[in-house]
């Protein structure tokens, strides 16, 4: 349940940031939510890429350790 609360807080924070950035423009909620969703999706993709890189490095290190122990 804590993860859901954290996700809600993040979305609300990002939505507020987008509203502040668009203060001079005629904006509507759908556009702001779309921009927010795209930003969150980009953050997720970047995090997944970093995780994949870390996992690959760990696998490489483990392979080297196994080779050296034989």
C-alpha positions in Angstrom: 0.0 0.0 0.0 2.9 2.3 0.7 4.1 2.0 -3.0 0.7 3.2 -4.2 0.8 6.2 -1.9 4.3 7.0 -3.1 3.2 6.7 -6.8 0.2 8.9 -6.1 2.5 11.5 -4.5 4.9 11.4 -7.5 2.1 11.8 -10.0 0.6 14.7 -8.0 4.0 16.4 -7.8 4.8 16.0 -11.5 1.3 17.2 -12.4 1.8 20.3 -10.2 5.2 20.9 -11.9 3.6 20.7 -15.3 0.9 23.1 -14.3 3.5 25.6 -13.1 5.5 25.3 -16.3 2.5 25.9 -18.5 1.2 28.9 -16.5 1.4 31.3 -19.5 -0.4 28.9 -21.9 -3.9 27.9 -22.3 -3.7 24.3 -21.1 -6.1 21.6 -20.3 -5.9 18.7 -18.0 -5.6 16.1 -20.8 -2.5 17.7 -22.2 -0.9 18.0 -18.8 -1.7 14.4 -18.0 -0.3 13.2 -21.3 2.9 15.1 -20.8 3.1 13.7 -17.3 2.5 10.1 -18.5 5.2 10.5 -21.2 7.6 11.8 -18.6 6.9 8.9 -16.2 7.2 6.4 -19.0 10.6 7.8 -20.0 11.8 7.7 -16.4 10.7 4.0 -16.2 12.5 3.1 -19.4 15.7 4.9 -18.3 15.5 3.0 -14.9 15.0 -0.3 -16.6 18.0 0.4 -18.9 20.2 1.2 -15.9 19.0 -2.0 -14.1 19.7 -4.1 -17.2 23.2 -2.6 -17.4 23.9 -3.4 -13.7 22.5 -6.9 -14.1 24.8 -7.5 -17.1 27.8 -6.3 -15.2 27.0 -8.5 -12.3 26.6 -11.5 -14.6 30.0 -10.7 -16.2 31.7 -10.5 -12.8 30.1 -13.7 -11.7 31.3 -15.5 -14.9 34.8 -14.2 -14.3 34.8 -15.4 -10.7 33.6 -18.8 -11.7 36.3 -19.1 -14.4 39.0 -18.1 -12.0 37.9 -20.6 -9.3 38.1 -23.5 -11.7 
